[in-house]
Amino acid sequence: EESELRLKVLQQTNENNKCFDCGDQNPEWVSVNNALFICLSCAGKHRSLGVAISTVRSVNMDIWNEKQMKMIETGGNQS
C-alpha cells in the first residue's frame, strides 16, 4: 500500500529512526496528532493519555488515511 511505503521512507530518516520520547531505535508507532515516531513502550504511555492528547497508530498494522499521512509528513521527530 502507498501509505505503508511512505511511512517506511519517513521512518528511515535520521530523526525518525529513534523514539522521540526515550531514544529507542526503530520505533514502529506514531503519535499522529503530535506527528512523532515513538516505540511500543512509549506508545502505551501515549495511549493512556487519551486521544485528545495523543492518537497512536502502528506504522505496520494500522491503515492510515491521507490526512494522517500529511500530518506525519509535515511533522516528524525533527520538528
C-alpha positions in Angstrom: 0.0 0.0 0.0 1.2 3.5 -0.8 0.9 4.9 2.7 2.9 2.0 4.1 5.7 2.8 1.7 5.6 6.5 2.5 5.8 5.7 6.2 8.7 3.3 5.7 10.6 6.1 3.9 9.9 8.6 6.7 10.8 6.0 9.4 14.3 5.7 7.9 15.3 9.3 8.3 17.9 10.1 11.0 15.4 12.0 13.1 12.6 9.4 12.9 14.6 6.2 13.4 14.6 6.6 17.1 11.8 7.1 19.6 11.1 10.8 20.2 10.4 10.2 23.9 13.1 7.7 25.0 15.5 7.4 22.1 15.0 3.6 21.5 16.0 2.6 18.0 13.5 1.8 15.1 10.2 3.0 16.6 7.2 1.4 14.9 4.4 3.6 16.3 3.4 7.2 15.7 1.6 9.8 17.8 -0.4 11.1 14.8 -1.7 14.3 16.2 1.8 15.1 17.6 3.5 13.8 14.4 6.1 11.9 16.4 7.6 8.4 15.9 7.6 6.5 19.2 8.5 3.0 20.5 6.0 0.4 21.7 6.6 1.3 25.4 6.1 5.0 24.8 3.0 4.2 22.6 1.4 2.6 25.7 2.1 5.7 27.7 0.7 7.9 24.9 -2.5 5.7 24.7 -3.0 6.2 28.4 -3.1 10.0 27.9 -6.3 9.7 25.8 -6.9 10.5 22.1 -7.4 14.2 22.8 -3.7 14.4 23.7 -2.2 11.6 21.6 -3.7 9.4 18.9 -1.4 6.4 18.4 -1.2 4.3 15.2 1.1 1.5 14.2 3.4 2.0 11.2 2.8 -1.6 10.2 -0.6 -2.7 11.4 -2.9 0.2 11.0 -4.5 1.7 7.9 -3.6 5.4 7.5 -5.8 8.0 5.8 -4.4 10.9 3.7 -4.9 13.4 6.5 -2.9 11.4 9.0 -0.1 10.9 6.4 0.1 14.6 5.7 0.4 15.2 9.5 3.4 12.9 9.9 5.0 14.0 6.6 4.8 17.6 7.8 5.9 16.8 11.3 8.3 14.0 12.3 10.8 13.9 15.1 12.9 16.7 13.8 10.2 19.4 14.2 
